[in-house]
Amino acid sequence: MLCAVYKSRKKADTYLFIERRDDFSRVPEILLTTFGPPQLVMVTKLNPAKPLGMSDIGKVMNALREQGYYLQLPPPVESLLEEHKAFVRAHS
């Protein structure tokens, strides 16, 4: 399965996978507005045998087939303060 991958210029580490290069017809307008002007990163062939860096390849392929796009968000930011509080509570 071929797809085009775009990065957001407004949101760091946020990527949009779509079925065909420059065809955003199945992507909701509100998502495109929030995402900002998409910048093409690559056109690639998705292969279930080759994992993606941060997303489950099966979920990406399924989302592309069912809704025409997949949005990859960055991982949540670690809160060292919250980790410290949890550690203190656990060891008190």
Sequence and secondary structure as in RCSB ss.txt:
>XXXX:A:sequence
MLCAVYKSRKKADTYLFIERRDDFSRVPEILLTTFGPPQLVMVTKLNPAKPLGMSDIGKVMNALREQGYYLQLPP
PVESLLEEHKAFVRAHS
>XXXX:A:secstr
 EEEEEEESSSTT EEEESSTT  TTS HHHHHHH SEEEEEEEE  TTS  SSS HHHHHHHHHHHSEEEE   
    HHHHHHHHHHHT 
